[in-house]
Amino acid sequence: MNNYSQLKTIDCGINKELTYLDISFERKWEYIPVTKAFIEKFLTVNMVNNEDVHKVGTASSELLENAVHYSNLNGVRMSVQNEIDESRVYLVIFNYTDDAHAKILLKRIKEMNKQNSLEYYLYRMRESIKNKGSSPGLGLARIYHEAGAKISATYRKIKKIVEVRVEIPL
């Protein structure tokens, strides 16, 4: 089974009766802006508020950047679900990574969820400045604060697949 097949077999909890989008692609930086634009166009069909479309697009882009940057094998998958009645969009992203990066990610998300979103975002910005622009976690902090998102992650150690789930209120 190749890398893409493994990612596609994972149940991402998307209710197929609701509006959704499921995208898998090679881990190339050039695909991120194209995918962000596609997701924004897709959501424009179902959302009236352009601000919400931009918020989800930005969150998608940040998640994709992390997936491409920290993936150690080819293959990135993102699923999008728009539950209009609940006024929420769900983003689920899968990628391959190693144990060390997965451990850092899970720790950061746990740390982030214990803090006020603005305080955590400012902390990550200060760390980025202190480390000359290199501060893992700034993108997640941005989603957490600017989109008001709930973020969680799991790691499937045997398959080396990390799954990040983001719930964005509209």
N, C-alpha and C positions, 0 to 999 in steps of 0.2 A: 504494500500500500504506500503510495507516494505522499509527500507532505500535504498536498492540497486535499487528497482523499481523507486523510486523518482529520483535518480541520472541518471538512464538510459533514463528517459523521457525528460530530458533537451536537447534542441537542442544546440549543441556546435559549430555550424557554419562550420562544416567540409563538404567540397564538396565530396560527396561519389564517384565521378568519378575519383578523384585523389587518389594517394597512401595514405592510412591512416591506423591507428591502434587505437582501442578503448579498454581500459582495465579498468575493475572494480574489486576491491578486498577489503577484510577485512583490517582494519587499523592495520597492524602488521609490526613492524620494520623489521622483517626477510624477508618480501616481497620486500623491497626497492632494495637491491642489485640484486635480481633475476629479478625484473622488469627492472632495469637499463640495465642489461646484455641482456635481451630480446629485449628491444628497440634498443640497439646498434646493435645487430645481425640483427634485422628487417631492420634498416636503411642501413646496409652494403650492402644489396641487391640493393639499389638504389643510393648509394653514392660511389664515387671513393675515396674521400679524407678521410682517417681515422681520421685526426685531427677534421674534421667537425662531424664525428660520435661521437667521444669522447666529443666534446663540447656539443652536444645535449644530450648525455648520462649523463653528469655531471649536466646539467641544469635539466633534468628529475629527477635525484636523489635528488637534492636540493628541488625541488618542492614537491616531494613525502614526503621527511622528514618533511617539513612544514605541509603538509596535515595530516600526521599521528600524528604529535605532537600537532597540534592545533584543531584537530577534536574532537567534543564532542559526536558524534554518530558513529556507525560503517558504513563504506562505503567510499571508495575513488575511484574516476574515473579520468583517464587521457586519452586524445585523442591526437594523433600525426598526423600531415599532412605534407607531403613533397611535396612542389611545386618546382620541379626541374627547370622549365622554369624561375621562378622568383628567384631562388637560395635562398629559404627561407624554414625554418621548423617552423611549428606552434605547440605549446604545449598548451593544455587547460586542466586545472585540476579543479575538483570539490570536495568539501568536506563539511561536516557539521561543523558549529562552532557557537559560541554564539555572541551576539551583541558586547560585549566588544572587543573580539579578531578581529572581522571583522572591527570594527572602527579603531583599531590600524593598521591593515594591509592596509586599504585604505589610511590612513594618511601617512604611511611609503612610499607607492608606489607613492603617489602624491609628497611627499618631495623628493624622489629619482629622479623622472623624471625631476625635476627642476635643478638638479646639474650635474656637470661633473662626468662621471662614475668612473674615477680613484679617484677623491677627495671623492666621496661618499663611495666607497669601503674602502679607507684608514680610513675614519671617523668611519665606522662600525667596522673595525678591532680594532681601538683604543678603541672604546666603549666595545668591547668584552674583551679586555685585562683589561680594567678598572673594568669591571663587572665580572672578573674571568671566562671568557668563556661563560657567559650568555648574549648574545646580539641579541635579535630578529631582524631579518632583514639582518643579515650577509649573509645568503644564497641567498637572493634576490639581494643583492648588488654584490655578486660574479657573478651571472648570468648576471646582468646588465653590469658589467665591462668586465669580461672575455669572455662572448659570444657576447657582443655588442648588447644585446637584448633590445627590446621594451617590457615593462611590463605594464599590466593594470589589474584591478580587479573590480568586481561588487559583490554586496551582495544582495541576495534575502531574505529579512528580514522575510517574512512570513514563508518560508520553512527552514530558517536558513542555506542556502547553499551559500558558497562563491565560486566564479569562478575567477581563475587567468589565464590570457592569456599572452603567451610569444611568441614573434616573433623573431626568430634567423636568422640573415643573414649568408649565407654560403660563 
